[in-house]
Amino acid sequence: MVNQKILNKVYSLIVFDFQTPKQISQRLKIKIGTVYNYITELRKQGKINKDYVSQKPQGCTPKSSLLEEQKNLIRLHAENYSIKVITKSIFYEQQLQKCNAILLDGHNVRLYPKSIIIFSGISFYGTSTADCDRQSTEYWRRFLLKLEKKLHVILIKPYVLNVKRTRAHYAETHNELAEELNKKKEKLYLKGDDGKLWLVVDNSYHLNELECVHPTRSAEDMNLVRNHFQDMRQNPSLPMSELTKLSETLTNYMVTISKSQSELAQILTKLINPEEISEPQEEKPQKVIYIG
């Protein structure tokens, strides 16, 4: 009889930790024959295939209904990773000679003599940049373990900083400004003081995204942008178009006032200019005529 609890553990160790039957046997302290029995059961249930790969996609993209219910989610995507190979094998050298590019789980992986470059093909959705980063870290840890087994190399080692993320884009979905610009079919490209592009409007997957793309500070930029828009959402005011009209009206009004003040000053100057005002003349004494 199948123990469902152990079956779930075996499934988790295969799919998420990429453990071999022997490693699972040692970890769960059960016979390797029993492990194979559970693997057979998982195949019968359609949870894994013959290569021990999950039949259920492990994607991080939420359903469209979730995106509609939870608007303004953050989408982390377009990640690039540069990884220094700690230990490589003869198999890896042979793989390099055959082909230095492979496609694994939707990611483009480039192989070099001393390093590996990964171009991500997956997105992570969350309520904040930190939430997206947490999902990303968990996913890539499992992926690198899988890549180690496939290429017969060591990529992860405690206290060794050999994995570096070289690019990451953070986008706020269903952003109001992005929606307005996309309706008008207008583009937005903003560059920072360093001359590098940092903010764009994108409509990938029809999500109306306001996207931070700076090479080194995209997460920090998104936090600032998101805080600004969250403040506007929590403290609703006039729409942007109405604010623009109001600003123009106020500007014209101020110009009119300025002209009026200038004209008034000229009039007052003429009225009170001491050079144009004559001294009061003393009245000459009139001759008094006496009768009598």
C-alpha positions as CSV (number, residue, x, y, z in Angstrom):
1,M,0.0,0.0,0.0
2,V,1.3,3.4,-1.0
3,N,2.1,5.8,1.9
4,Q,0.8,9.2,0.6
5,K,3.1,11.2,2.9
6,I,6.2,9.4,1.6
7,L,4.9,9.6,-1.9
8,N,4.7,13.4,-1.6
9,K,8.2,13.6,-0.2
10,V,9.6,11.5,-3.0
11,Y,7.8,13.8,-5.5
12,S,9.2,16.9,-3.9
13,L,12.7,15.6,-3.7
14,I,12.7,14.6,-7.4
15,V,11.0,17.7,-8.8
16,F,12.3,20.5,-6.6
17,D,15.6,19.2,-5.3
18,F,16.5,17.0,-8.3
19,Q,17.6,14.1,-6.0
20,T,18.5,10.7,-7.5
21,P,16.8,7.5,-6.2
22,K,19.9,6.6,-4.2
23,Q,20.0,10.1,-2.6
24,I,16.3,9.8,-1.8
25,S,16.8,6.4,-0.3
26,Q,19.5,7.8,2.0
27,R,17.6,10.9,2.9
28,L,14.3,9.1,3.8
29,K,16.1,6.0,5.1
30,I,14.1,3.6,3.0
31,K,15.3,0.9,0.6
32,I,16.1,2.0,-2.9
33,G,13.7,-0.6,-4.3
34,T,10.9,1.1,-2.3
35,V,11.9,4.4,-3.8
36,Y,11.6,3.0,-7.3
37,N,8.1,1.7,-6.4
38,Y,7.1,5.2,-5.4
39,I,8.6,6.6,-8.7
40,T,6.5,4.0,-10.6
41,E,3.4,5.2,-8.8
42,L,4.2,8.8,-9.6
43,R,4.5,7.9,-13.3
44,K,1.2,6.1,-13.2
45,Q,-0.5,9.2,-11.7
46,G,1.1,11.2,-14.4
47,K,3.0,13.5,-12.1
48,I,6.5,12.7,-13.6
49,N,7.7,11.3,-16.9
50,K,10.4,8.8,-17.6
51,D,13.2,11.4,-17.2
52,Y,11.9,12.2,-13.6
53,V,10.6,15.6,-14.9
54,S,7.4,17.0,-13.5
55,Q,4.5,16.7,-15.9
56,K,2.9,19.7,-14.2
57,P,4.5,22.9,-15.4
58,Q,6.5,24.7,-12.7
59,G,6.0,28.1,-14.2
60,C,5.7,31.2,-12.0
61,T,3.2,33.1,-14.3
62,P,-0.2,33.5,-12.5
63,K,-3.5,32.9,-14.3
64,S,-5.1,35.8,-16.1
65,S,-7.9,35.8,-13.5
66,L,-5.4,36.3,-10.7
67,L,-3.9,39.2,-12.6
68,E,-7.3,40.8,-13.0
69,E,-8.1,40.3,-9.3
70,Q,-4.8,41.5,-8.0
71,K,-3.9,44.5,-10.2
72,N,-0.6,46.3,-10.0
73,L,1.4,43.2,-9.3
74,I,5.2,43.4,-9.8
75,R,6.7,41.2,-12.6
76,L,10.3,40.3,-12.4
77,H,11.7,39.1,-15.7
78,A,14.6,39.3,-18.2
79,E,17.1,38.1,-15.7
80,N,20.6,37.3,-16.7
81,Y,23.1,35.3,-14.6
82,S,26.8,34.9,-14.9
83,I,28.2,31.9,-13.0
84,K,31.8,30.9,-12.5
85,V,32.2,27.1,-12.8
86,I,33.8,25.8,-9.6
87,T,34.5,22.2,-10.8
88,K,34.0,20.8,-14.2
89,S,34.3,17.3,-15.7
90,I,35.4,15.6,-18.9
91,F,31.7,15.5,-19.9
92,Y,31.5,19.3,-19.7
93,E,34.6,19.6,-21.9
94,Q,33.0,17.3,-24.4
95,Q,29.8,19.2,-24.3
96,L,31.7,22.4,-25.0
97,Q,33.2,20.8,-28.1
98,K,29.9,19.7,-29.4
99,C,27.8,22.8,-28.7
100,N,28.2,25.7,-26.3
101,A,24.5,26.6,-26.2
102,I,21.6,24.6,-24.7
103,L,18.0,25.2,-24.0
104,L,16.8,24.0,-20.6
105,D,13.3,24.7,-19.2
106,G,12.8,27.6,-21.5
107,H,16.2,29.3,-20.6
108,N,19.0,29.9,-22.9
109,V,22.3,28.6,-21.4
110,R,25.6,29.6,-22.9
111,L,28.6,27.4,-21.9
112,Y,32.2,28.8,-21.7
113,P,35.5,27.2,-20.5
114,K,35.3,28.9,-17.1
115,S,31.8,30.2,-16.8
116,I,28.1,29.8,-17.7
117,I,25.7,32.5,-18.8
118,I,21.9,32.1,-18.3
119,F,19.3,34.1,-20.1
120,S,16.1,33.7,-18.2
121,G,12.8,32.9,-20.0
122,I,10.5,33.0,-16.9
123,S,8.7,35.7,-15.0
124,F,8.0,36.0,-11.2
125,Y,4.9,37.8,-9.9
126,G,4.6,39.3,-6.5
127,T,3.2,42.2,-4.4
128,S,6.7,43.7,-4.1
129,T,10.2,43.5,-5.5
130,A,11.2,41.6,-2.3
131,D,8.5,39.0,-2.9
132,C,9.6,38.5,-6.5
133,D,13.3,38.2,-5.4
134,R,12.3,35.5,-2.9
135,Q,10.6,33.5,-5.6
136,S,13.4,34.0,-7.9
137,T,16.0,32.9,-5.4
138,E,14.1,29.7,-4.6
139,Y,13.6,28.9,-8.3
140,W,17.2,29.5,-9.4
141,R,18.6,27.4,-6.6
142,R,16.6,24.4,-7.8
143,F,17.5,25.2,-11.4
144,L,21.2,25.3,-10.7
145,L,21.1,22.0,-8.9
146,K,19.4,20.6,-12.0
147,L,22.0,22.2,-14.3
148,E,24.8,20.7,-12.2
149,K,23.5,17.2,-12.7
150,K,23.0,17.7,-16.4
151,L,26.4,19.2,-17.1
152,H,28.4,17.2,-14.4
153,V,29.7,20.4,-12.9
154,I,29.7,22.1,-9.5
155,L,28.1,25.6,-9.5
156,I,26.9,26.1,-5.9
157,K,29.2,25.9,-3.0
158,P,28.7,27.4,0.5
159,Y,30.5,30.8,1.2
160,V,31.6,31.1,-2.5
161,L,30.2,34.1,-4.4
162,N,30.4,32.8,-7.9
163,V,26.8,33.5,-9.0
164,K,26.1,37.1,-10.1
165,R,22.9,38.5,-11.5
166,T,23.8,40.9,-14.3
167,R,20.3,42.0,-15.4
168,A,16.8,42.2,-14.0
169,H,13.7,44.1,-15.1
170,Y,10.9,45.0,-12.7
171,A,7.5,46.1,-14.1
172,E,4.3,47.2,-12.4
173,T,1.3,45.6,-14.2
174,H,-1.8,47.5,-15.1
175,N,-0.2,50.8,-14.3
176,E,-2.5,53.8,-14.9
177,L,0.1,55.9,-16.7
178,A,1.1,52.9,-18.9
179,E,-2.6,52.3,-19.8
180,E,-3.1,55.9,-20.7
181,L,0.0,56.0,-22.9
182,N,-0.8,52.7,-24.6
183,K,-4.3,53.8,-25.4
184,K,-2.8,56.9,-27.1
185,K,-0.1,54.7,-28.7
186,E,2.6,56.9,-27.2
187,K,6.0,55.7,-26.0
188,L,8.0,56.5,-22.8
189,Y,11.8,56.2,-22.5
190,L,13.5,58.0,-19.6
191,K,17.2,58.1,-19.1
192,G,19.0,58.9,-15.8
193,D,21.9,61.2,-15.0
194,D,24.3,58.5,-16.1
195,G,22.8,58.4,-19.6
196,K,21.3,54.9,-19.1
197,L,17.7,54.0,-19.8
198,W,15.8,53.4,-16.5
199,L,12.1,53.7,-17.2
200,V,9.9,52.5,-20.1
201,V,6.3,51.8,-20.8
202,D,5.7,48.3,-22.2
203,N,2.6,46.3,-23.1
204,S,4.0,42.7,-22.9
205,Y,1.2,40.2,-22.6
206,H,-1.2,43.1,-22.7
207,L,-0.4,43.9,-19.0
208,N,0.2,47.7,-19.5
209,E,3.5,47.7,-17.6
210,L,5.6,50.6,-16.3
211,E,9.0,49.0,-16.3
212,C,12.3,49.8,-14.5
213,V,15.2,48.5,-16.6
214,H,18.4,50.2,-15.2
215,P,21.3,47.7,-15.3
216,T,22.2,48.1,-11.6
217,R,19.3,49.8,-9.7
218,S,16.1,48.5,-11.3
219,A,14.8,47.2,-8.0
220,E,15.4,50.5,-6.1
221,D,13.8,52.5,-9.0
222,M,10.7,50.3,-8.9
223,N,10.3,50.7,-5.2
224,L,10.3,54.5,-5.6
225,V,8.0,54.4,-8.6
226,R,5.6,52.0,-6.9
227,N,5.5,54.1,-3.7
228,H,4.6,57.1,-5.7
229,F,1.7,55.5,-7.5
230,Q,0.5,53.7,-4.3
231,D,0.3,57.1,-2.6
232,M,-1.8,58.4,-5.5
233,R,-4.1,55.4,-5.4
234,Q,-4.6,55.7,-1.6
235,N,-5.1,59.5,-1.8
236,P,-7.1,59.9,-5.0
237,S,-7.1,63.3,-6.6
238,L,-7.9,64.7,-10.0
239,P,-6.9,62.6,-13.1
240,M,-3.6,63.5,-14.8
241,S,-5.4,65.1,-17.7
242,E,-7.5,67.3,-15.4
243,L,-4.4,68.2,-13.5
244,T,-2.7,69.3,-16.7
245,K,-5.6,71.5,-17.7
246,L,-5.8,73.0,-14.3
247,S,-2.0,73.7,-14.4
248,E,-2.4,75.5,-17.7
249,T,-5.3,77.5,-16.4
250,L,-3.4,78.5,-13.3
251,T,-0.4,79.4,-15.4
252,N,-2.4,81.7,-17.7
253,Y,-4.1,83.3,-14.7
254,M,-0.7,84.0,-13.1
255,V,0.5,85.5,-16.3
256,T,-2.6,87.8,-16.4
257,I,-2.0,88.8,-12.8
258,S,1.6,89.5,-13.5
259,K,0.7,91.8,-16.4
260,S,-2.0,93.6,-14.4
261,Q,0.5,94.1,-11.5
262,S,3.0,95.6,-14.0
263,E,0.5,98.0,-15.5
264,L,-0.7,99.0,-12.0
265,A,2.9,99.7,-10.9
266,Q,3.5,102.0,-13.9
267,I,0.3,104.0,-13.1
268,L,1.3,104.3,-9.5
269,T,4.8,105.4,-10.4
270,K,3.4,108.2,-12.5
271,L,1.1,109.3,-9.7
272,I,3.6,109.4,-7.0
273,N,6.9,110.3,-8.8
274,P,8.2,113.3,-6.9
275,E,9.9,114.7,-10.0
276,E,6.6,115.2,-11.7
277,I,4.9,116.7,-8.6
278,S,5.4,120.6,-8.3
279,E,6.0,122.3,-5.0
280,P,2.9,124.0,-3.6
281,Q,3.1,127.8,-4.2
282,E,2.6,130.3,-1.4
283,E,-0.5,132.4,-1.8
284,K,0.3,136.1,-2.3
285,P,-1.4,138.3,0.3
286,Q,-4.3,140.1,-1.2
287,K,-4.6,143.9,-0.8
288,V,-7.5,144.6,1.6
289,I,-9.7,147.6,0.6
290,Y,-11.3,149.3,3.5
291,I,-14.4,151.3,2.9
292,G,-15.5,153.8,5.3
